[in-house]
Amino acid sequence: MWQDEILEEIHRIREEHAKSFNYDLDAMFADWRKKQAESGRQVVSLTPKRRTNKSLHPTA
């Protein structure tokens, strides 16, 4: 069977990270946020677009 080494590495890293926080999603998320803040990269948050009741195909 074909194996993707990169995908296997990603799964291994994610498993190690989860295990280090005892699979606590709140703690894992806090760690991701901390790493994101420490990265120094600009984070862009976009507001979701509101849906309108207008038809996509207006009649003339």
C-alpha distance matrix in Angstrom:
0.0 3.8 6.4 10.0 12.5 15.4 14.3 13.6 17.0 18.7 17.6 18.8 22.1 22.7 22.3 24.7 27.1 27.2 27.7 30.5 32.3 31.7 29.8 33.2 32.5 36.1 35.9 32.5 34.0 37.2 35.3 33.5 37.0 38.5 35.9 36.5 40.2 40.0 37.9 41.0 39.2 41.0 39.5 40.3 40.7 41.3 43.2 41.7 43.3 45.6 45.2 48.3 49.6 50.3 48.6 46.2 48.2 51.9 54.4 57.3
3.8 0.0 3.8 6.8 9.6 12.3 11.7 11.6 14.8 16.4 16.0 17.4 20.2 21.1 21.3 23.5 25.6 26.1 26.9 29.4 31.3 31.2 29.1 32.3 31.4 34.8 34.5 31.0 32.3 35.4 33.3 31.3 34.7 36.2 33.5 33.8 37.6 37.3 35.0 38.0 36.1 37.8 36.6 37.4 38.0 38.6 40.7 39.4 41.0 43.4 43.2 46.4 47.9 48.4 46.8 44.2 46.3 50.0 52.6 55.4
6.4 3.8 0.0 3.8 6.1 9.0 8.4 7.9 11.0 12.8 12.5 13.7 16.5 17.6 17.8 19.8 22.0 22.7 23.5 25.8 27.8 27.8 26.0 29.2 28.3 31.7 31.1 27.6 29.1 32.0 29.8 27.9 31.4 32.7 30.0 30.5 34.2 33.8 31.6 34.7 33.0 35.0 33.8 34.9 35.5 36.4 38.7 37.6 39.5 42.0 42.1 45.4 47.1 47.8 46.5 44.0 46.3 49.9 52.7 55.5
10.0 6.8 3.8 0.0 3.8 5.5 5.4 6.2 8.7 10.1 10.7 12.3 14.4 15.5 16.5 18.4 20.1 21.2 22.4 24.4 26.3 26.8 24.8 27.7 26.6 29.7 29.1 25.5 26.6 29.5 27.3 25.1 28.5 29.8 26.9 27.2 31.0 30.6 28.2 31.2 29.4 31.4 30.3 31.4 32.2 33.2 35.6 34.7 36.7 39.4 39.7 43.1 45.0 45.6 44.5 41.9 44.3 47.8 50.7 53.5
12.5 9.6 6.1 3.8 0.0 3.8 5.5 5.1 6.2 8.7 9.9 10.4 12.3 14.3 15.2 16.4 18.3 19.9 20.9 22.5 24.7 25.5 23.9 26.9 26.0 29.0 27.9 24.3 25.8 28.3 25.7 23.8 27.3 28.2 25.1 25.8 29.5 28.6 26.4 29.5 28.1 30.4 29.6 31.2 32.3 33.7 36.3 35.7 38.0 40.8 41.4 44.9 47.0 47.8 46.8 44.3 46.8 50.2 53.3 56.0
15.4 12.3 9.0 5.5 3.8 0.0 3.8 5.4 5.1 6.3 8.7 9.8 10.6 12.4 14.2 15.4 16.6 18.4 19.9 21.2 23.1 24.3 22.6 25.1 23.9 26.6 25.7 21.9 23.0 25.5 22.9 20.8 24.1 25.1 21.9 22.4 26.0 25.4 22.9 26.0 24.4 26.7 25.9 27.4 28.6 30.1 32.8 32.4 34.7 37.7 38.4 41.9 44.2 44.9 44.2 41.6 44.3 47.6 50.8 53.4
14.3 11.7 8.4 5.4 5.5 3.8 0.0 3.8 5.4 5.1 6.2 8.6 9.9 10.6 12.2 14.2 15.4 16.5 18.2 20.0 21.6 22.3 20.2 22.8 21.5 24.5 23.9 20.2 21.3 24.2 22.0 19.8 23.2 24.6 21.8 22.2 26.0 25.7 23.6 26.7 25.0 26.9 25.6 26.9 27.6 28.9 31.3 30.6 32.9 35.6 36.3 39.8 41.9 42.8 42.0 39.7 42.4 45.7 48.9 51.7
13.6 11.6 7.9 6.2 5.1 5.4 3.8 0.0 3.8 5.4 5.1 6.1 8.7 9.9 10.5 12.3 14.2 15.3 16.3 18.3 20.3 20.7 19.1 22.1 21.4 24.5 23.6 20.1 21.8 24.5 22.2 20.6 24.2 25.2 22.6 23.6 27.2 26.7 24.9 28.3 27.0 29.2 27.9 29.5 30.2 31.7 34.0 33.4 35.9 38.5 39.2 42.8 44.8 45.9 45.2 43.0 45.8 49.1 52.2 55.1
17.0 14.8 11.0 8.7 6.2 5.1 5.4 3.8 0.0 3.8 5.4 5.0 6.1 8.5 9.8 10.5 12.2 14.2 15.2 16.4 18.7 19.8 18.5 21.2 20.6 23.4 22.0 18.5 20.3 22.6 19.8 18.3 21.9 22.6 19.7 20.9 24.5 23.6 21.8 25.3 24.3 26.8 25.9 27.8 28.8 30.7 33.2 33.0 35.7 38.5 39.6 43.2 45.5 46.6 46.1 43.9 46.8 50.0 53.2 56.0
18.7 16.4 12.8 10.1 8.7 6.3 5.1 5.4 3.8 0.0 3.8 5.4 5.2 6.1 8.5 9.9 10.6 12.2 14.1 15.4 17.0 18.3 16.4 18.9 17.7 20.4 19.4 15.8 17.1 19.7 17.2 15.3 18.9 20.0 17.3 18.1 21.8 21.4 19.7 23.0 21.8 24.0 22.7 24.5 25.3 27.1 29.5 29.3 32.0 34.8 35.9 39.6 41.9 43.1 42.8 40.6 43.7 46.7 50.1 52.8
17.6 16.0 12.5 10.7 9.9 8.7 6.2 5.1 5.4 3.8 0.0 3.8 5.5 5.1 6.0 8.6 9.9 10.5 12.0 14.2 15.7 16.2 14.2 17.1 16.3 19.5 18.7 15.2 17.0 19.8 17.7 16.3 19.9 21.2 19.0 20.1 23.7 23.5 22.2 25.7 24.6 26.6 24.9 26.6 26.9 28.6 30.7 30.2 32.9 35.4 36.3 40.0 42.1 43.6 43.2 41.2 44.3 47.4 50.6 53.6
18.8 17.4 13.7 12.3 10.4 9.8 8.6 6.1 5.0 5.4 3.8 0.0 3.8 5.5 5.1 6.2 8.6 9.9 10.4 12.2 14.5 15.1 14.0 17.1 17.0 20.0 18.6 15.4 17.8 20.1 17.5 16.7 20.5 21.1 18.9 20.6 24.0 23.3 22.3 25.9 25.4 27.7 26.4 28.5 29.0 31.1 33.2 33.0 36.0 38.5 39.6 43.3 45.5 47.0 46.8 44.8 47.9 51.0 54.3 57.2
22.1 20.2 16.5 14.4 12.3 10.6 9.9 8.7 6.1 5.2 5.5 3.8 0.0 3.8 5.4 5.1 6.1 8.6 9.8 10.6 12.7 14.2 13.2 15.7 15.4 17.9 16.2 12.8 15.1 17.0 14.2 13.4 17.1 17.5 15.1 17.0 20.3 19.5 18.6 22.3 21.9 24.3 23.2 25.5 26.2 28.6 30.9 31.1 34.2 36.8 38.2 42.0 44.4 45.9 45.9 44.0 47.2 50.1 53.5 56.3
22.7 21.1 17.6 15.5 14.3 12.4 10.6 9.9 8.5 6.1 5.1 5.5 3.8 0.0 3.8 5.5 5.1 6.1 8.5 9.9 11.0 12.3 10.4 12.8 12.1 14.9 13.8 10.3 12.3 14.9 12.7 11.7 15.4 16.5 14.7 16.1 19.5 19.5 18.8 22.3 21.7 23.7 22.0 24.0 24.2 26.4 28.4 28.3 31.5 33.9 35.3 39.0 41.4 43.1 43.1 41.4 44.7 47.6 51.0 53.9
22.3 21.3 17.8 16.5 15.2 14.2 12.2 10.5 9.8 8.5 6.0 5.1 5.4 3.8 0.0 3.8 5.4 5.1 6.0 8.5 10.1 10.3 8.9 12.1 12.3 15.5 14.2 11.3 14.1 16.5 14.5 14.3 18.0 18.8 17.4 19.3 22.4 22.2 21.9 25.6 25.2 27.2 25.4 27.5 27.4 29.6 31.4 31.2 34.3 36.6 37.8 41.5 43.7 45.5 45.5 44.0 47.2 50.1 53.5 56.5
24.7 23.5 19.8 18.4 16.4 15.4 14.2 12.3 10.5 9.9 8.6 6.2 5.1 5.5 3.8 0.0 3.8 5.5 5.1 6.1 8.8 9.7 9.7 12.5 13.4 15.9 13.7 11.2 14.4 16.0 13.3 13.8 17.5 17.6 16.0 18.5 21.4 20.6 20.6 24.4 24.5 26.9 25.5 28.0 28.3 30.8 32.8 33.0 36.3 38.7 40.2 43.9 46.3 48.1 48.3 46.7 50.0 52.8 56.2 59.2
27.1 25.6 22.0 20.1 18.3 16.6 15.4 14.2 12.2 10.6 9.9 8.6 6.1 5.1 5.4 3.8 0.0 3.8 5.5 5.2 6.7 8.8 8.3 10.3 10.6 12.7 10.4 7.6 10.7 12.2 9.6 10.1 13.8 13.9 12.7 15.2 17.9 17.5 17.7 21.4 21.6 23.8 22.3 24.8 25.0 27.7 29.6 30.0 33.4 35.8 37.5 41.3 43.8 45.6 46.1 44.6 48.0 50.7 54.2 57.0
27.2 26.1 22.7 21.2 19.9 18.4 16.5 15.3 14.2 12.2 10.5 9.9 8.6 6.1 5.1 5.5 3.8 0.0 3.8 5.5 5.4 6.2 4.7 7.3 7.9 10.7 9.2 6.8 10.1 12.1 10.6 11.3 14.7 15.4 14.9 17.0 19.7 19.9 20.3 23.8 23.8 25.6 23.6 25.7 25.4 27.8 29.3 29.4 32.8 34.9 36.4 40.1 42.4 44.5 44.9 43.7 47.1 49.7 53.2 56.2
27.7 26.9 23.5 22.4 20.9 19.9 18.2 16.3 15.2 14.1 12.0 10.4 9.8 8.5 6.0 5.1 5.5 3.8 0.0 3.8 5.3 4.8 5.5 8.6 10.6 13.1 11.1 9.6 13.3 14.7 13.0 14.4 17.7 17.8 17.4 19.9 22.4 22.1 22.8 26.4 26.7 28.7 27.0 29.3 29.0 31.5 33.0 33.1 36.6 38.5 40.0 43.8 46.0 48.1 48.5 47.3 50.7 53.4 56.8 59.8
30.5 29.4 25.8 24.4 22.5 21.2 20.0 18.3 16.4 15.4 14.2 12.2 10.6 9.9 8.5 6.1 5.2 5.5 3.8 0.0 3.8 5.6 7.5 9.1 11.2 12.7 9.8 8.8 12.6 13.1 10.8 13.0 16.0 15.4 15.2 18.1 20.1 19.5 20.6 24.2 25.0 27.2 25.8 28.4 28.4 31.3 32.9 33.5 37.0 39.1 40.9 44.7 47.1 49.2 49.8 48.6 52.1 54.6 58.1 61.0
32.3 31.3 27.8 26.3 24.7 23.1 21.6 20.3 18.7 17.0 15.7 14.5 12.7 11.0 10.1 8.8 6.7 5.4 5.3 3.8 0.0 3.8 5.3 5.6 8.0 9.2 6.4 6.3 10.0 10.4 9.2 11.6 14.2 14.1 14.6 17.3 19.0 19.1 20.5 23.8 24.6 26.3 24.5 27.0 26.5 29.3 30.6 31.2 34.8 36.7 38.5 42.2 44.6 46.9 47.7 46.7 50.3 52.6 56.1 59.1
31.7 31.2 27.8 26.8 25.5 24.3 22.3 20.7 19.8 18.3 16.2 15.1 14.2 12.3 10.3 9.7 8.8 6.2 4.8 5.6 3.8 0.0 3.8 5.4 8.8 10.6 8.8 9.0 12.6 13.5 12.8 14.9 17.5 17.7 18.3 20.8 22.7 22.9 24.2 27.5 28.1 29.7 27.7 29.9 29.2 31.7 32.7 32.9 36.5 38.1 39.7 43.3 45.5 47.9 48.6 47.7 51.2 53.7 57.1 60.1
29.8 29.1 26.0 24.8 23.9 22.6 20.2 19.1 18.5 16.4 14.2 14.0 13.2 10.4 8.9 9.7 8.3 4.7 5.5 7.5 5.3 3.8 0.0 3.8 6.1 9.0 8.3 7.6 10.7 12.6 12.3 13.6 16.3 17.3 17.7 19.6 21.9 22.6 23.5 26.8 26.8 28.2 25.8 27.7 26.7 29.0 29.9 29.8 33.3 34.9 36.3 40.0 42.0 44.4 45.0 44.1 47.6 50.0 53.4 56.5
33.2 32.3 29.2 27.7 26.9 25.1 22.8 22.1 21.2 18.9 17.1 17.1 15.7 12.8 12.1 12.5 10.3 7.3 8.6 9.1 5.6 5.4 3.8 0.0 3.8 5.6 5.4 6.2 8.7 10.1 10.8 12.5 14.4 15.5 16.7 18.4 20.2 21.3 22.7 25.6 25.8 26.8 24.4 26.1 24.9 27.3 28.0 28.1 31.7 33.1 34.8 38.4 40.5 43.1 43.9 43.3 46.9 49.1 52.5 55.6
32.5 31.4 28.3 26.6 26.0 23.9 21.5 21.4 20.6 17.7 16.3 17.0 15.4 12.1 12.3 13.4 10.6 7.9 10.6 11.2 8.0 8.8 6.1 3.8 0.0 3.8 5.4 4.9 6.0 8.5 9.7 10.4 12.1 14.0 15.2 16.2 18.2 19.8 20.9 23.6 23.4 24.1 21.3 22.8 21.4 23.7 24.3 24.4 27.9 29.4 31.1 34.7 36.9 39.4 40.3 39.6 43.2 45.4 48.8 51.9
36.1 34.8 31.7 29.7 29.0 26.6 24.5 24.5 23.4 20.4 19.5 20.0 17.9 14.9 15.5 15.9 12.7 10.7 13.1 12.7 9.2 10.6 9.0 5.6 3.8 0.0 3.8 5.5 5.2 6.2 8.7 10.0 10.6 12.3 14.3 15.2 16.5 18.4 20.0 22.4 22.5 22.9 20.2 21.8 20.3 22.8 23.3 23.8 27.5 28.9 30.9 34.5 36.8 39.4 40.6 40.1 43.8 45.7 49.2 52.1
35.9 34.5 31.1 29.1 27.9 25.7 23.9 23.6 22.0 19.4 18.7 18.6 16.2 13.8 14.2 13.7 10.4 9.2 11.1 9.8 6.4 8.8 8.3 5.4 5.4 3.8 0.0 3.8 5.5 5.1 6.2 8.7 9.9 10.5 12.4 14.2 15.4 16.5 18.3 21.0 21.7 22.7 20.5 22.6 21.7 24.6 25.5 26.4 30.1 31.8 34.0 37.5 40.1 42.5 43.7 42.9 46.6 48.7 52.2 55.0
32.5 31.0 27.6 25.5 24.3 21.9 20.2 20.1 18.5 15.8 15.2 15.4 12.8 10.3 11.3 11.2 7.6 6.8 9.6 8.8 6.3 9.0 7.6 6.2 4.9 5.5 3.8 0.0 3.8 5.5 5.1 6.3 8.7 9.9 10.7 12.3 14.4 15.4 16.5 19.5 19.7 20.9 18.7 20.9 20.3 23.1 24.4 25.0 28.7 30.7 32.7 36.4 39.0 41.2 42.1 41.1 44.7 46.9 50.5 53.3
34.0 32.3 29.1 26.6 25.8 23.0 21.3 21.8 20.3 17.1 17.0 17.8 15.1 12.3 14.1 14.4 10.7 10.1 13.3 12.6 10.0 12.6 10.7 8.7 6.0 5.2 5.5 3.8 0.0 3.8 5.3 5.0 6.2 8.6 9.9 10.4 12.3 14.2 15.3 17.8 17.6 18.3 15.7 17.6 16.7 19.5 20.7 21.5 25.2 27.2 29.4 33.1 35.7 37.9 39.0 38.1 41.8 43.8 47.5 50.2
37.2 35.4 32.0 29.5 28.3 25.5 24.2 24.5 22.6 19.7 19.8 20.1 17.0 14.9 16.5 16.0 12.2 12.1 14.7 13.1 10.4 13.5 12.6 10.1 8.5 6.2 5.1 5.5 3.8 0.0 3.8 5.5 5.1 6.1 8.7 9.7 10.6 12.3 14.2 16.5 17.1 17.9 15.7 18.1 17.4 20.6 21.8 23.2 26.9 28.9 31.5 35.0 37.8 40.0 41.4 40.5 44.3 46.2 49.8 52.4
35.3 33.3 29.8 27.3 25.7 22.9 22.0 22.2 19.8 17.2 17.7 17.5 14.2 12.7 14.5 13.3 9.6 10.6 13.0 10.8 9.2 12.8 12.3 10.8 9.7 8.7 6.2 5.1 5.3 3.8 0.0 3.8 5.4 5.0 6.2 8.5 9.9 10.5 12.2 15.1 15.9 17.5 15.9 18.7 18.8 22.1 23.8 25.2 28.9 31.2 33.7 37.3 40.2 42.2 43.3 42.2 45.9 47.9 51.6 54.2
33.5 31.3 27.9 25.1 23.8 20.8 19.8 20.6 18.3 15.3 16.3 16.7 13.4 11.7 14.3 13.8 10.1 11.3 14.4 13.0 11.6 14.9 13.6 12.5 10.4 10.0 8.7 6.3 5.0 5.5 3.8 0.0 3.8 5.4 5.1 6.0 8.6 9.8 10.5 13.3 13.4 14.8 12.9 15.6 15.8 19.0 21.0 22.3 25.9 28.4 30.9 34.5 37.5 39.3 40.3 39.0 42.6 44.7 48.4 51.0
37.0 34.7 31.4 28.5 27.3 24.1 23.2 24.2 21.9 18.9 19.9 20.5 17.1 15.4 18.0 17.5 13.8 14.7 17.7 16.0 14.2 17.5 16.3 14.4 12.1 10.6 9.9 8.7 6.2 5.1 5.4 3.8 0.0 3.8 5.5 4.9 6.2 8.6 9.9 11.9 12.1 12.8 10.8 13.5 13.6 17.0 18.9 20.7 24.4 26.8 29.5 33.1 36.2 38.0 39.4 38.2 41.9 43.8 47.5 49.9
38.5 36.2 32.7 29.8 28.2 25.1 24.6 25.2 22.6 20.0 21.2 21.1 17.5 16.5 18.8 17.6 13.9 15.4 17.8 15.4 14.1 17.7 17.3 15.5 14.0 12.3 10.5 9.9 8.6 6.1 5.0 5.4 3.8 0.0 3.8 5.4 5.2 6.2 8.6 10.8 12.2 13.7 12.7 15.9 16.5 20.1 22.1 24.2 27.8 30.3 33.2 36.6 39.8 41.6 43.0 41.8 45.5 47.3 51.1 53.4
35.9 33.5 30.0 26.9 25.1 21.9 21.8 22.6 19.7 17.3 19.0 18.9 15.1 14.7 17.4 16.0 12.7 14.9 17.4 15.2 14.6 18.3 17.7 16.7 15.2 14.3 12.4 10.7 9.9 8.7 6.2 5.1 5.5 3.8 0.0 3.8 5.5 5.0 6.0 9.2 10.3 12.6 12.1 15.5 16.8 20.3 22.8 24.7 28.2 31.0 33.7 37.3 40.5 42.0 43.1 41.6 45.2 47.3 51.0 53.3
36.5 33.8 30.5 27.2 25.8 22.4 22.2 23.6 20.9 18.1 20.1 20.6 17.0 16.1 19.3 18.5 15.2 17.0 19.9 18.1 17.3 20.8 19.6 18.4 16.2 15.2 14.2 12.3 10.4 9.7 8.5 6.0 4.9 5.4 3.8 0.0 3.8 5.5 5.2 7.5 7.5 9.2 8.3 11.7 13.2 16.7 19.4 21.5 24.9 27.8 30.5 34.0 37.3 38.7 39.9 38.4 42.0 43.9 47.7 49.8
40.2 37.6 34.2 31.0 29.5 26.0 26.0 27.2 24.5 21.8 23.7 24.0 20.3 19.5 22.4 21.4 17.9 19.7 22.4 20.1 19.0 22.7 21.9 20.2 18.2 16.5 15.4 14.4 12.3 10.6 9.9 8.6 6.2 5.2 5.5 3.8 0.0 3.8 5.5 6.2 7.6 8.9 8.7 12.3 13.8 17.5 20.0 22.6 25.9 28.7 31.8 35.1 38.5 39.9 41.4 40.1 43.7 45.4 49.1 51.2
40.0 37.3 33.8 30.6 28.6 25.4 25.7 26.7 23.6 21.4 23.5 23.3 19.5 19.5 22.2 20.6 17.5 19.9 22.1 19.5 19.1 22.9 22.6 21.3 19.8 18.4 16.5 15.4 14.2 12.3 10.5 9.8 8.6 6.2 5.0 5.5 3.8 0.0 3.8 5.5 8.2 10.7 11.5 15.2 17.2 20.8 23.5 26.0 29.4 32.3 35.3 38.6 42.0 43.3 44.7 43.2 46.8 48.5 52.3 54.3
37.9 35.0 31.6 28.2 26.4 22.9 23.6 24.9 21.8 19.7 22.2 22.3 18.6 18.8 21.9 20.6 17.7 20.3 22.8 20.6 20.5 24.2 23.5 22.7 20.9 20.0 18.3 16.5 15.3 14.2 12.2 10.5 9.9 8.6 6.0 5.2 5.5 3.8 0.0 3.8 5.4 8.7 10.0 13.7 16.2 19.7 22.8 25.1 28.2 31.4 34.2 37.6 41.0 42.1 43.2 41.4 44.9 46.8 50.6 52.5
41.0 38.0 34.7 31.2 29.5 26.0 26.7 28.3 25.3 23.0 25.7 25.9 22.3 22.3 25.6 24.4 21.4 23.8 26.4 24.2 23.8 27.5 26.8 25.6 23.6 22.4 21.0 19.5 17.8 16.5 15.1 13.3 11.9 10.8 9.2 7.5 6.2 5.5 3.8 0.0 3.8 6.6 9.0 12.6 15.4 18.8 22.0 24.7 27.6 30.8 33.8 37.0 40.5 41.4 42.8 41.0 44.4 46.1 49.9 51.6
39.2 36.1 33.0 29.4 28.1 24.4 25.0 27.0 24.3 21.8 24.6 25.4 21.9 21.7 25.2 24.5 21.6 23.8 26.7 25.0 24.6 28.1 26.8 25.8 23.4 22.5 21.7 19.7 17.6 17.1 15.9 13.4 12.1 12.2 10.3 7.5 7.6 8.2 5.4 3.8 0.0 3.8 6.3 9.6 12.9 16.0 19.4 21.9 24.6 28.0 30.9 34.0 37.6 38.3 39.5 37.6 41.0 42.7 46.5 48.2
41.0 37.8 35.0 31.4 30.4 26.7 26.9 29.2 26.8 24.0 26.6 27.7 24.3 23.7 27.2 26.9 23.8 25.6 28.7 27.2 26.3 29.7 28.2 26.8 24.1 22.9 22.7 20.9 18.3 17.9 17.5 14.8 12.8 13.7 12.6 9.2 8.9 10.7 8.7 6.6 3.8 0.0 3.8 6.5 9.9 12.9 16.2 19.0 21.6 24.9 27.9 30.9 34.6 35.2 36.6 34.9 38.2 39.8 43.5 45.2
39.5 36.6 33.8 30.3 29.6 25.9 25.6 27.9 25.9 22.7 24.9 26.4 23.2 22.0 25.4 25.5 22.3 23.6 27.0 25.8 24.5 27.7 25.8 24.4 21.3 20.2 20.5 18.7 15.7 15.7 15.9 12.9 10.8 12.7 12.1 8.3 8.7 11.5 10.0 9.0 6.3 3.8 0.0 3.8 6.6 9.9 13.1 15.8 18.6 21.9 24.9 28.0 31.6 32.5 33.9 32.3 35.8 37.4 41.2 43.0
40.3 37.4 34.9 31.4 31.2 27.4 26.9 29.5 27.8 24.5 26.6 28.5 25.5 24.0 27.5 28.0 24.8 25.7 29.3 28.4 27.0 29.9 27.7 26.1 22.8 21.8 22.6 20.9 17.6 18.1 18.7 15.6 13.5 15.9 15.5 11.7 12.3 15.2 13.7 12.6 9.6 6.5 3.8 0.0 3.8 6.4 9.9 12.6 15.2 18.5 21.5 24.5 28.1 28.9 30.4 28.8 32.3 33.8 37.5 39.3
40.7 38.0 35.5 32.2 32.3 28.6 27.6 30.2 28.8 25.3 26.9 29.0 26.2 24.2 27.4 28.3 25.0 25.4 29.0 28.4 26.5 29.2 26.7 24.9 21.4 20.3 21.7 20.3 16.7 17.4 18.8 15.8 13.6 16.5 16.8 13.2 13.8 17.2 16.2 15.4 12.9 9.9 6.6 3.8 0.0 3.8 6.6 9.4 12.4 15.4 18.5 21.7 25.2 26.3 28.0 26.8 30.4 31.8 35.6 37.5
41.3 38.6 36.4 33.2 33.7 30.1 28.9 31.7 30.7 27.1 28.6 31.1 28.6 26.4 29.6 30.8 27.7 27.8 31.5 31.3 29.3 31.7 29.0 27.3 23.7 22.8 24.6 23.1 19.5 20.6 22.1 19.0 17.0 20.1 20.3 16.7 17.5 20.8 19.7 18.8 16.0 12.9 9.9 6.4 3.8 0.0 3.8 6.3 8.8 12.1 15.1 18.1 21.8 22.7 24.3 23.1 26.7 28.1 31.8 33.7
43.2 40.7 38.7 35.6 36.3 32.8 31.3 34.0 33.2 29.5 30.7 33.2 30.9 28.4 31.4 32.8 29.6 29.3 33.0 32.9 30.6 32.7 29.9 28.0 24.3 23.3 25.5 24.4 20.7 21.8 23.8 21.0 18.9 22.1 22.8 19.4 20.0 23.5 22.8 22.0 19.4 16.2 13.1 9.9 6.6 3.8 0.0 3.8 6.4 9.0 12.4 15.3 18.9 20.2 22.2 21.5 25.2 26.2 30.0 32.0
41.7 39.4 37.6 34.7 35.7 32.4 30.6 33.4 33.0 29.3 30.2 33.0 31.1 28.3 31.2 33.0 30.0 29.4 33.1 33.5 31.2 32.9 29.8 28.1 24.4 23.8 26.4 25.0 21.5 23.2 25.2 22.3 20.7 24.2 24.7 21.5 22.6 26.0 25.1 24.7 21.9 19.0 15.8 12.6 9.4 6.3 3.8 0.0 3.8 6.4 9.2 12.6 16.0 17.5 19.2 18.5 22.3 23.5 27.2 29.5
43.3 41.0 39.5 36.7 38.0 34.7 32.9 35.9 35.7 32.0 32.9 36.0 34.2 31.5 34.3 36.3 33.4 32.8 36.6 37.0 34.8 36.5 33.3 31.7 27.9 27.5 30.1 28.7 25.2 26.9 28.9 25.9 24.4 27.8 28.2 24.9 25.9 29.4 28.2 27.6 24.6 21.6 18.6 15.2 12.4 8.8 6.4 3.8 0.0 3.8 6.4 9.4 13.0 14.0 15.8 15.1 18.8 19.9 23.6 25.8
45.6 43.4 42.0 39.4 40.8 37.7 35.6 38.5 38.5 34.8 35.4 38.5 36.8 33.9 36.6 38.7 35.8 34.9 38.5 39.1 36.7 38.1 34.9 33.1 29.4 28.9 31.8 30.7 27.2 28.9 31.2 28.4 26.8 30.3 31.0 27.8 28.7 32.3 31.4 30.8 28.0 24.9 21.9 18.5 15.4 12.1 9.0 6.4 3.8 0.0 3.8 6.4 9.9 11.6 13.9 14.1 17.8 18.4 22.0 24.3
45.2 43.2 42.1 39.7 41.4 38.4 36.3 39.2 39.6 35.9 36.3 39.6 38.2 35.3 37.8 40.2 37.5 36.4 40.0 40.9 38.5 39.7 36.3 34.8 31.1 30.9 34.0 32.7 29.4 31.5 33.7 30.9 29.5 33.2 33.7 30.5 31.8 35.3 34.2 33.8 30.9 27.9 24.9 21.5 18.5 15.1 12.4 9.2 6.4 3.8 0.0 3.8 6.8 8.6 10.5 11.0 14.6 15.4 18.9 21.6
48.3 46.4 45.4 43.1 44.9 41.9 39.8 42.8 43.2 39.6 40.0 43.3 42.0 39.0 41.5 43.9 41.3 40.1 43.8 44.7 42.2 43.3 40.0 38.4 34.7 34.5 37.5 36.4 33.1 35.0 37.3 34.5 33.1 36.6 37.3 34.0 35.1 38.6 37.6 37.0 34.0 30.9 28.0 24.5 21.7 18.1 15.3 12.6 9.4 6.4 3.8 0.0 3.8 5.4 8.2 9.6 12.8 12.8 16.1 18.6
49.6 47.9 47.1 45.0 47.0 44.2 41.9 44.8 45.5 41.9 42.1 45.5 44.4 41.4 43.7 46.3 43.8 42.4 46.0 47.1 44.6 45.5 42.0 40.5 36.9 36.8 40.1 39.0 35.7 37.8 40.2 37.5 36.2 39.8 40.5 37.3 38.5 42.0 41.0 40.5 37.6 34.6 31.6 28.1 25.2 21.8 18.9 16.0 13.0 9.9 6.8 3.8 0.0 3.8 6.4 9.1 11.6 11.2 14.1 16.8
50.3 48.4 47.8 45.6 47.8 44.9 42.8 45.9 46.6 43.1 43.6 47.0 45.9 43.1 45.5 48.1 45.6 44.5 48.1 49.2 46.9 47.9 44.4 43.1 39.4 39.4 42.5 41.2 37.9 40.0 42.2 39.3 38.0 41.6 42.0 38.7 39.9 43.3 42.1 41.4 38.3 35.2 32.5 28.9 26.3 22.7 20.2 17.5 14.0 11.6 8.6 5.4 3.8 0.0 3.8 6.5 8.5 7.7 10.8 13.4
48.6 46.8 46.5 44.5 46.8 44.2 42.0 45.2 46.1 42.8 43.2 46.8 45.9 43.1 45.5 48.3 46.1 44.9 48.5 49.8 47.7 48.6 45.0 43.9 40.3 40.6 43.7 42.1 39.0 41.4 43.3 40.3 39.4 43.0 43.1 39.9 41.4 44.7 43.2 42.8 39.5 36.6 33.9 30.4 28.0 24.3 22.2 19.2 15.8 13.9 10.5 8.2 6.4 3.8 0.0 3.8 5.3 5.6 8.7 11.9
46.2 44.2 44.0 41.9 44.3 41.6 39.7 43.0 43.9 40.6 41.2 44.8 44.0 41.4 44.0 46.7 44.6 43.7 47.3 48.6 46.7 47.7 44.1 43.3 39.6 40.1 42.9 41.1 38.1 40.5 42.2 39.0 38.2 41.8 41.6 38.4 40.1 43.2 41.4 41.0 37.6 34.9 32.3 28.8 26.8 23.1 21.5 18.5 15.1 14.1 11.0 9.6 9.1 6.5 3.8 0.0 3.8 6.2 9.6 12.5
48.2 46.3 46.3 44.3 46.8 44.3 42.4 45.8 46.8 43.7 44.3 47.9 47.2 44.7 47.2 50.0 48.0 47.1 50.7 52.1 50.3 51.2 47.6 46.9 43.2 43.8 46.6 44.7 41.8 44.3 45.9 42.6 41.9 45.5 45.2 42.0 43.7 46.8 44.9 44.4 41.0 38.2 35.8 32.3 30.4 26.7 25.2 22.3 18.8 17.8 14.6 12.8 11.6 8.5 5.3 3.8 0.0 3.8 6.5 9.5
51.9 50.0 49.9 47.8 50.2 47.6 45.7 49.1 50.0 46.7 47.4 51.0 50.1 47.6 50.1 52.8 50.7 49.7 53.4 54.6 52.6 53.7 50.0 49.1 45.4 45.7 48.7 46.9 43.8 46.2 47.9 44.7 43.8 47.3 47.3 43.9 45.4 48.5 46.8 46.1 42.7 39.8 37.4 33.8 31.8 28.1 26.2 23.5 19.9 18.4 15.4 12.8 11.2 7.7 5.6 6.2 3.8 0.0 3.8 6.5
54.4 52.6 52.7 50.7 53.3 50.8 48.9 52.2 53.2 50.1 50.6 54.3 53.5 51.0 53.5 56.2 54.2 53.2 56.8 58.1 56.1 57.1 53.4 52.5 48.8 49.2 52.2 50.5 47.5 49.8 51.6 48.4 47.5 51.1 51.0 47.7 49.1 52.3 50.6 49.9 46.5 43.5 41.2 37.5 35.6 31.8 30.0 27.2 23.6 22.0 18.9 16.1 14.1 10.8 8.7 9.6 6.5 3.8 0.0 3.8
57.3 55.4 55.5 53.5 56.0 53.4 51.7 55.1 56.0 52.8 53.6 57.2 56.3 53.9 56.5 59.2 57.0 56.2 59.8 61.0 59.1 60.1 56.5 55.6 51.9 52.1 55.0 53.3 50.2 52.4 54.2 51.0 49.9 53.4 53.3 49.8 51.2 54.3 52.5 51.6 48.2 45.2 43.0 39.3 37.5 33.7 32.0 29.5 25.8 24.3 21.6 18.6 16.8 13.4 11.9 12.5 9.5 6.5 3.8 0.0
